[in-house]
Amino acid sequence: MPKDPVCQMEVDERSAAGQTTYKGTTYYFCAPGCREAFEKDPEQYLPKQTDLLGRNIRSNG
């Protein structure tokens, strides 16, 4: 089961309180508030990509 990127709760895709697509990936949410928080600042809730030295890699989005 996917996890809500905001609160990390497991969410059943069939009964999710909301969903949104960001950079080609669909995210599912346990509550409307989590979806709203994600949509305001998606990058805050996604894992940061780093290089081998631990430096942040800029996204191509």
MIPA-990242 format. One record per residue: z negated, x negated, y of N, C-alpha, C in turn. Coordinates in nm, 3 decimals, m for minus. Layout:
! MIPA-990242
(rec (Z; X; Y); (Z; X; Y); (Z; X; Y))
...
END
This chain:
! MIPA-990242
(rec (0.000; m0.085; m0.119); (0.000; 0.000; 0.000); (0.000; m0.088; 0.124))
(rec (0.075; m0.047; 0.226); (0.074; m0.125; 0.350); (m0.059; m0.111; 0.423))
(rec (m0.086; m0.208; 0.511); (m0.207; m0.203; 0.593); (m0.171; m0.169; 0.736))
(rec (m0.257; m0.089; 0.797); (m0.246; m0.060; 0.941); (m0.265; m0.194; 1.012))
(rec (m0.168; m0.238; 1.093); (m0.180; m0.370; 1.157); (m0.293; m0.378; 1.261))
(rec (m0.343; m0.264; 1.307); (m0.447; m0.264; 1.409); (m0.586; m0.277; 1.345))
(rec (m0.616; m0.192; 1.246); (m0.751; m0.191; 1.188); (m0.757; m0.248; 1.047))
(rec (m0.641; m0.283; 0.991); (m0.631; m0.342; 0.858); (m0.665; m0.246; 0.744))
(rec (m0.672; m0.117; 0.771); (m0.700; m0.018; 0.668); (m0.573; 0.006; 0.585))
(rec (m0.589; 0.022; 0.453); (m0.473; 0.055; 0.370); (m0.427; 0.196; 0.403))
(rec (m0.295; 0.214; 0.413); (m0.238; 0.342; 0.453); (m0.131; 0.384; 0.352))
(rec (m0.143; 0.505; 0.301); (m0.040; 0.562; 0.214); (0.077; 0.604; 0.303))
(rec (0.193; 0.550; 0.277); (0.310; 0.580; 0.361); (0.340; 0.729; 0.369))
(rec (0.311; 0.802; 0.261); (0.343; 0.945; 0.257); (0.249; 1.030; 0.341))
(rec (0.129; 0.979; 0.368); (0.032; 1.059; 0.444); (m0.016; 0.987; 0.570))
(rec (0.059; 0.887; 0.614); (0.020; 0.811; 0.733); (0.014; 0.901; 0.856))
(rec (m0.078; 0.871; 0.946); (m0.093; 0.948; 1.070); (0.018; 0.917; 1.169))
(rec (0.089; 0.808; 1.145); (0.199; 0.771; 1.233); (0.270; 0.649; 1.179))
(rec (0.387; 0.624; 1.234); (0.463; 0.505; 1.198); (0.550; 0.466; 1.315))
(rec (0.585; 0.339; 1.320); (0.676; 0.290; 1.423); (0.751; 0.171; 1.365))
(rec (0.867; 0.143; 1.420); (0.946; 0.028; 1.377); (0.949; m0.072; 1.491))
(rec (0.920; m0.198; 1.458); (0.919; m0.305; 1.557); (0.991; m0.424; 1.497))
(rec (1.093; m0.473; 1.564); (1.174; m0.586; 1.519); (1.221; m0.566; 1.375))
(rec (1.264; m0.444; 1.344); (1.321; m0.415; 1.213); (1.222; m0.388; 1.101))
(rec (1.094; m0.392; 1.128); (0.991; m0.366; 1.028); (0.919; m0.237; 1.062))
(rec (0.898; m0.152; 0.962); (0.825; m0.028; 0.983); (0.677; m0.051; 0.955))
(rec (0.593; m0.008; 1.046); (0.447; m0.018; 1.033); (0.389; 0.122; 1.025))
(rec (0.285; 0.137; 0.941); (0.220; 0.266; 0.921); (0.077; 0.259; 0.973))
(rec (0.027; 0.374; 1.021); (m0.103; 0.377; 1.088); (m0.192; 0.485; 1.030))
(rec (m0.323; 0.457; 1.031); (m0.422; 0.550; 0.978); (m0.456; 0.660; 1.079))
(rec (m0.433; 0.632; 1.207); (m0.469; 0.727; 1.313); (m0.374; 0.709; 1.431))
(rec (m0.354; 0.816; 1.509); (m0.266; 0.806; 1.626); (m0.310; 0.697; 1.724))
(rec (m0.440; 0.676; 1.738); (m0.489; 0.574; 1.830); (m0.446; 0.434; 1.791))
(rec (m0.442; 0.407; 1.661); (m0.396; 0.276; 1.615); (m0.248; 0.257; 1.646))
(rec (m0.168; 0.362; 1.626); (m0.025; 0.354; 1.658); (m0.006; 0.329; 1.808))
(rec (m0.080; 0.401; 1.890); (m0.067; 0.384; 2.035); (m0.106; 0.244; 2.079))
(rec (m0.213; 0.190; 2.022); (m0.257; 0.054; 2.056); (m0.149; m0.047; 2.017))
(rec (m0.092; m0.030; 1.900); (0.013; m0.121; 1.853); (0.135; m0.114; 1.944))
(rec (0.177; 0.006; 1.979); (0.297; 0.021; 2.062); (0.279; m0.037; 2.202))
(rec (0.157; m0.042; 2.253); (0.132; m0.102; 2.385); (0.150; m0.253; 2.383))
(rec (0.110; m0.318; 2.270); (0.117; m0.464; 2.262); (0.129; m0.508; 2.116))
(rec (0.247; m0.488; 2.056); (0.263; m0.518; 1.914); (0.229; m0.662; 1.875))
(rec (0.267; m0.757; 1.957); (0.246; m0.898; 1.924); (0.097; m0.933; 1.906))
(rec (0.011; m0.857; 1.972); (m0.133; m0.882; 1.960); (m0.181; m0.859; 1.816))
(rec (m0.115; m0.770; 1.744); (m0.161; m0.729; 1.612); (m0.084; m0.793; 1.497))
(rec (0.018; m0.871; 1.527); (0.097; m0.934; 1.423); (0.051; m1.078; 1.404))
(rec (0.064; m1.130; 1.280); (0.024; m1.269; 1.256); (0.108; m1.364; 1.342))
(rec (0.044; m1.465; 1.393); (0.113; m1.564; 1.474); (0.185; m1.662; 1.383))
(rec (0.307; m1.698; 1.419); (0.381; m1.798; 1.344); (0.354; m1.934; 1.407))
(rec (0.324; m2.032; 1.322); (0.298; m2.166; 1.372); (0.382; m2.267; 1.295))
(rec (0.403; m2.383; 1.357); (0.473; m2.491; 1.288); (0.372; m2.570; 1.205))
(rec (0.414; m2.678; 1.145); (0.325; m2.757; 1.058); (0.208; m2.820; 1.132))
(rec (0.218; m2.832; 1.263); (0.109; m2.889; 1.342); (0.019; m2.781; 1.401))
(rec (0.045; m2.654; 1.366); (m0.039; m2.546; 1.414); (m0.001; m2.493; 1.551))
(rec (0.114; m2.537; 1.604); (0.159; m2.489; 1.734); (0.230; m2.356; 1.720))
(rec (0.207; m2.264; 1.814); (0.273; m2.133; 1.810); (0.423; m2.151; 1.821))
(rec (0.494; m2.073; 1.743); (0.641; m2.069; 1.748); (0.679; m1.942; 1.820))
(rec (0.765; m1.954; 1.916); (0.810; m1.836; 1.990); (0.897; m1.750; 1.901))
(rec (0.882; m1.619; 1.915); (0.963; m1.527; 1.838); (1.098; m1.510; 1.904))
(rec (1.195; m1.468; 1.826); (1.330; m1.448; 1.877); (1.355; m1.302; 1.912))
(rec (1.251; m1.230; 1.949); (1.270; m1.088; 1.974); (1.278; m1.059; 2.115))
END
